[in-house]
């Protein structure tokens, strides 16, 4: 008897399994599997079924509104969009110049607080139930409430780490979610000595908790060998920001792309050249694009971003405890890049510890309470801002006209960069666990575990403008159809004739 989520076989002998909605991810998506008569997986796809057209929404708006507007893309990672847009719009104020040292450090402080709280949210609230209780654990228990019931202190530590990051964001921007702070050309609010003291009060404990979470994530991954090492493990390239000396950097730098062996495919690529480096493919079954290296092509030129890419790519990290953890991570795979999707959690906790150590260092920097916040320069008409958001490399690109209104916008979000990798993870897990087996909730959760490893933010990532099917009806005062317009997935417009009972079409 088919699983409740499975359709009866069609004339070709294929049945369809739909996992919808996906749980414990931000946004709306689904997975479809096509099974043949022997229940072998013939096709597995991740579909993003929502559409957010922010690139079009902001056209015609003044550039100084953009950083605040685009952070409404998401309630989980708004600071990432605020900062990437601010960096891009800096060009409209200071041209090729740099923001002041105080503004730079305030932005870095804000950014590391954002990555800290987001990584804590993902690991403790979304991922840890699978890792602690097993992929087949009862649904009612496999959640943050179950974590708090069984390991209360661990769950509370996760909540407190996230709360600390959000409090830093609030003190810097006025709100925990959708504040201001960072603006084109610098920062709009000084950090008082009193607020800095508040932040410093707990950072030592937060750093220790991050170190403990790192040990837990590492131990859970190692204890799950060899299965967790093989789960959704596949070769790929990795992309992240690095400094000129190769150090990993979350806020600034150039692009490095390494292959599965750790060899530089591209290194020190200026972020302003991203369009020469990357192309974006559109497919009709999802609203999320598929980025790839132009020099290699869409079939083989895809890559991964995020904590795993950052730790694999960095020559070193500039804080001591995180660097020691990075060296241990690399040693586990004999110095080669780690390809296991579930190693994302171990890497994410290294990321989180690095953020906590960096926050403490920034808070002890005298510049952080400086008052020189805004820079000046010769304005340009085009700006590109790139940072490492919690989920990976985030790109914002804008142009303005003589009226200083946005005339062009392009966003490549971290989850978009990972689109092909997530689909590959779905295919690998489906082939490994589903072929010939009867479906169960636990088996279906294996698919979601593979996707959750990438901490996708689906709302941020849906930007395939022009490919959305659409049906518009024009009704008269009595509710009768007087016009009809259909837009198909290929972008073609159709104006079908209404039935004889309807009126003649008045659609322009």
Secondary structure, DSSP 8 states (H G I E B T S, - for coil): ---TTB----TTS-EEEEE-S--SSBS-EEEEEEE-TT--EEEEEEEE-----HHHHTTTSBHHHHHHHHGGG-SSSHHHHHHHHHHHHTHHHHTT----HHHHHHHHHHHHHHHHHHHHIIIIIIIHHHHHH-TTS-TTTSSHHHHHHHSHHHHHHHHHHHHHHHHHHHHHHSSSSS---EETTEESS---HHHHHHHHHHHHHHHHHHHHHHHHHHHHHHHTTTHHHHTTB---EEEEEE-TTSBB-SSS-EEEEE-TTS-EEEEEE-GGGHHHHEEEE--TT-SS-EEEETTT-TTT--EE-SHHHHHHH-SB-SSHHHHHHHHHHHHHTTTS---BTTHHHHHHHHHHHHHHHHHHHHHTSGGGG-S--B------SEEEEEEEETTEEEEEEEEE-TTSBEEEEEEE-HHHHTHHHHHHHHHHHHHHHTTT----HHHHHHHHHHHHTTT-BHHHH---TT---EEEEEE-TTS-EEEEEEE-TTS-EE-----TTS------
